[in-house]
Amino acid sequence: MLGPTQRLPERDDQTRRALAKTRSGLPNAGTSLALALLLFACGETPRPDPGPVDGGPVDGGSARDAGVDRDAGAGRDGGNPDPNALCPPGATLSYYSLVAPDPLPPASALQLPNLPNGVDVIGADPEGVSSGVRLDVCETSSGPVLAGVLFHVWGPQYYVPDATVSAPTMNQVQHPEGMVYETRFPPDRLSVDGLAAAIAGDPSSLRIRVMLQDGLLFQGHDDFVAVASGNVSSNSIVYNAIYVVVGAIVPGNVFDDLECPFNEYPRTASFALDTASFDVRYCAFQGGGETEGYRIEHLTVTDTNAALAPAEQVPFVFEGAEAVESVLNYQWNHHNACDSFHLALPHADYAASTAPLAGCGTTVPNAPPRRWDDPPGPVLFRLRYHGGAWVDGAMASCSHYLYCDR
């Protein structure tokens, strides 16, 4: 985690998305791979209308209905071995990250060999969202030793020298930051010079070569490091990208405070169902075709309805996916057609479903029912207070509650 003086000012969600696009200027390889793997037919099978679920116990949000698995994102679960296993006994693992200099140097100032014309210079994002580079360094009695490089522009790639392999291997591996493409290679494919001076504040002599067909070249300058990808050998590089990442080396893990795991993107939404206002923060990911999967990480609901007591009209805040899912049952579907949710609070229930689009997926219990052959239209919602009768409504000019403000 980088210190406050090494961070950019807080950004709203729209600015963050714009920065992610303008800094990289490139599609995300992890997203592209997910798209290729998850594409499937757009046809939907007609389903019987399940009808409304009135009366009986309120669905508290624990049930999960059939349809697209909304937990298909990378998440933050374990699976990555102890990071200290990278280091020999007696050594400790330290993280160093690149942070963009201000202003960015022009391409003409880069001392990379045979740099082609038209290369884009990308500043390493201090928040690790649109781009990021991390050096995993073992602090040993004889000095620092490079144990791994996490490089994230086209998609997260983790390079690890491994004495147990005789040839490079590549696998998708779960890390705390999300799924990464981990390449392990024989240690003789790694060349490092000037590392101790670089992490001490003088990067000018730093030279790192990850000598692979899809390798990396680090070139130190007086006050920043340039990182290029390509087919790297001991004395040459054939560039395979139109960008070079630049940044100053600072202590800390740039990926330690991500809002969402790799290949997922932070989004916010605000909408209202009658007198109830909702503020949502979620992580979005490619769900197949023209589908946006999402995992809700934050929910605030405030309702000023006269049927509620003053203590029930205050904001109710749920932070973290587990807290959200303790009260909210929600479902996203292919093409986000007929997405739905049911929020069950002790004093009120809120449920909504979105319009059909090239079919209709499953809706959760208590949400307004939808059919595959319904005409396009606005979000339908239902409210009830203190277990009373449901009151139906519609969100005019909005076909999906998460996208009304886009």
N, C-alpha and C positions, 0 to 999 in steps of 0.2 A: 504494500500500500504506500503510495507516494505522499509526502508531506504536503500540507496546505499550500506552501509557497511554490510547489511544483505542479499545482493544478490550475486548470483554466477556471474562470468563473462558472457558476452553475448555469446550465442551459435548459431552456424549456424543451419539450419533446420535439417540437417542430424544428427547432434549431439543431438539435442533436441529429435528427434524420438528415437534414440538409448537409451538415458537416460530414456525415458518414458517406454521402453520395459525392460531394465535391472533393473530399480528400482522397478517396480511393479512385473515383472515376471508373471503377471496374466492378463487374459482377462478383459476388462472393462465391468462391469455388465450392464451399461446403453446401451453400444453398443450391447451386447448380447440380451438385451430385444428388442432393435430396430430391430435387425436382425430377431428375432422371429415374431415380429409384421408385418414386411414389406416384408417378403418373398412372392413372387408371381410367377406365371408361367413364364417361359422363352420364350414362343412362341411369335412371333411378327406377326402382321397382315400386309400383303403387302399393300403398299400405292401407289397411282399414283405418278409418278415423277412430282414434282411441277414445274420443269424447272427453269432456271435462272431468276432473276429479274433484267433486264437491263433497264437503262433509268429511267425516272420519278424521283420523289423526293427521296432523300437518306433517308433510314430508320435510324432515329437518335438513336435507341436503346430503345425506350419507349415501343414498342410492345412486348408482351409476347405470345409465341406460345404454342399450345397444347403439351402434352407429360408429362414427369415427372416434377413435380413442383420443380424447383431448389431452392426454398425458404423453402424447407421442414426441414431445420436444425432448431436448437433451437433458434438461433438469440439472441438478447439482449433486446428484448422488455420488457415493464413493465409487470404488473400483480402481482408483489409481493407487499403486503401492506407496508406502511411506517414502516421501521425497528424500529423506536422509539416506535411503538405500542407494542413491546415486553416488554417495561419497564413501571413501574407505573409512575403516574404523579410526576414531580419533579426530576426524575432520567434521566440520559443520557446513551446512548448506546455506549460502547467502544468495539473495536475488538482486540483480541490477537491471535497470530498465532504461530504455531510450525515451527522452522527452524532447519534443520539437524545439529547436532554437527559434528565436524571434528577432529578426525576420528569418525566413527560410533562405538558405543560400541558393543562388541560381545554379542551373545545371552546369554552366561553364566553370563554376568554382570547384566542382567535384573532381577528385584526383583518381577516379576509377579508370582502369586501363581500357582503351578502345571503346569508350562510351559512345553509343550511337546518338545521332541527332534526334531531337524530339522527345527525349526522355522527360517524364514528369517527376518532379521532386515532391515527395509526400512527407509531411512532418509526422513523426511518431506521436500518436494521440496519447496524452497523459492519462486519459481515462480508459485506454485500451479498447475502445469500441470500434472505430473505423480502421485502425491500424495499431500495431504494437509489436515491440521486440523486447524479449526478456532473456538475460543471460543467467543461467543457473551455475553458480560457482562454488566449488568445494574449497573452503579455507583450510589448508593443510599447513603443517609445520615448515614445509619447504616453499610455501607460497600458494597463490590462488591457482586452481585448476578448473578449466571449463568442463562442466559435466553435462550441459545441455543448452539448447537454444529453442525458445518458443517464439515462432515468427508468425504473425497474424496479419495478412492483408487479403490474399485470395481466399483465405480460410486458414484456420489454425493448424500449423505444422510444427511438430516437436522433433528436433534432431538430437539424437543421443548416441555418443560413442559407446560401444558395447563390445568388450573383449570376448564375449561368448558367441558372437556371430562372425562368420567368415565372409559373408556378402551382405549388402544392404537388404533390409526387410522393411516393409511398410504395412501398418495395421491401424485400424480405427480403435482408439483406446479412450476410455472414460477418464478424464481428469477432473479435479475439483471445479475447473472453469467450464467444463462441458466436454463434448466429444472432440478429440483432436486426431489428426493423421500423424502417427508416430513413426518416424524413420530411425531405425537402429542400424549402425554401420560399424565396421572395424575401426579401431582407434587410429590406424594409420591413414584413414581418410580425413583426418582432422589436423589442421596446422594452426597453431596459435602463437603469436608474438605480441609482446607489449601489453599483456592483460593486466599485470600488477600496476603499471603506470597509469593505464586507462581508468581503472576503478579508483585510483588515488587522485584523479583529476586531470591527468595529461593523456588524452586519447590519441595524440598525434602519431605515435608509433604502433598503434594497434593494427594488427593484420590477422584476420581469422578467415580460413578457407575450409568450408565443408565441401569436400571434393566428391561430389555426386553429380549425376546427370541433372537432377533437380536440387542443386546445392545452393550455398550462400557464400558471398564474399563481403567481409567487413573491411572497410578502409578508413583508418583514422585520419582526422584532420586536426587543426589546432584546437578547435573547441566543439567539435561534433564528430559523429561517426556516420558514414554512409554505408547502407546495406543494399546489395543487389542480389537478385536470384538468377540462376542460370546453370548451364553445364560447366562446372568449375573443376579445374585441374590444378596441379601444383604451380603452374605458371601462366594460366590463361583462364578466360571466362567467355562463354558464348551466351549472351544475355537471352533470357526467355520471357522477359516482361518489359513493359514500357514505363516502369516506374522504378524509383530508387527511394528508399526510406532513410530519412536522416534524423538524428537526435543526439542530444548530449546524454552521457551515462550518469545516472543517479541511483543511489541505493533504493531498493524497494521493488515490490512486485506490482507492475502496472495493471495486472489482471486480477488483483486481489479484491477489488471492490466493484466488479461488474454488476450492473443492474440485472442483466440477463446472461445466461450461459452463451458460449460461442454459438454462432449461427442462429441466435435468437435476438430479437430487437425490441428495445423498450418502447412502449406505446402508452398513451393516456387517452381517456375518453370521459366525457361528461354528458349526461342526459337527464331528462326528467320524466317521471310517470305521474302525471297530475301534480299533486303537491309535494311529491317525493323527488329529491334531487340525488343523483348518483355521481360519484367521482371514482374512476377506476384506473388503476395502473396495471399493465399486464405485459407479459413477454410473448411476442408473436414469432411464429416460425412457419416455414413452408409446409403446408399440409397436403400437398398433392394437387397438380393442375393449378387452377385459379382459386385455391383454397388457402386461407390464412388460419392456421391453428393458433391457439393462444392458451396461456396459463395465467390466471388472474392472481396477482401478487399483493394487491391492495384494494380495499373497498371502503368507501365512506358513503353512508346514506343518511340524509337529513330530511325529515318529513314534518311539515308544519300543519298537517291536517287537524281540523277542529275536533275530530273524534279522539285525538290523542291527548294525554295529560302532558303538562309542561315538561316533566322529566322524560317523556317519550319523544319529545320534539327536538332533543339535542342530537348532535351528530353521533352516529354509531360507527366506530372505526375498527376495521379488521386488517391487521398487518401481517403479511406472509401468507403463502399459499395454504398452509395448514389451517390457519385461523379463518381464512376466507371459506374454505371448503367445509368448515364446521357449520356454516349457516347457509351456504349457497350451493345449490345443485345446478350445474350448467353444462351445456352440450354444444360443441361446434360440429358442423357437418360438411360434407363435400360441397364445394362452391359456397360455403357458408349459408346454404339454403335451409331455412327453418331452424336456425340456431335458436337456443332458448335458455331460460334460466328460471329458477324459483328461489327466492330469498325468504327464509323463514326466521323471523325475529319473534321474541315472546309476545309482542304487542301488535305485530303486523305481518302480512304476507304480501310479497310482490312477485309477479311472474310475467314473463313476456316471451314472445316468439317472433322471429323475423320472417320476411316474405319468402315464398318459394322462388327458386332461380334454377332453371334447367332441371327441375325435380324438387324433391323435398326430403330432408333427412328426418331423423328421430327428434321428437320434442320430449322434454322431461315431464314427469307428472306434475300436474297443477298448472302448467303453462297453457296458454290458449292453443287449442289443436289446430294443426295445419294439414293440408292435403297437397299431394304432388300436382294436382290439376287446379288448385286455387289460382286465381289471377294474381299478378304482382300487385303489391300494395304496401301500406305502411306497417310498421311494427304494431302488433296487437298486444295489449297488456291487461292484467287483472290485478285488483287490489282487494284486500280485506283487512279489517281491524278487529282485534280481540276475538278472532274466530267467527266473526259474523259472515254475512253474505258477500260473495264476490261482486265487485263492481268492474265492469269491462270498459276499456277505452282503447284509443289508437294514437300513435305518434304521427301526426300529420307531416307529410313530406319527408319521412325518414323510414327507410326500408331495413336498417340495421342499427340497433341501439349503440354499438361501439363506433359507428362511422358517421353519426349524425353531424359531428362538428368537423369533419374533414372537408 
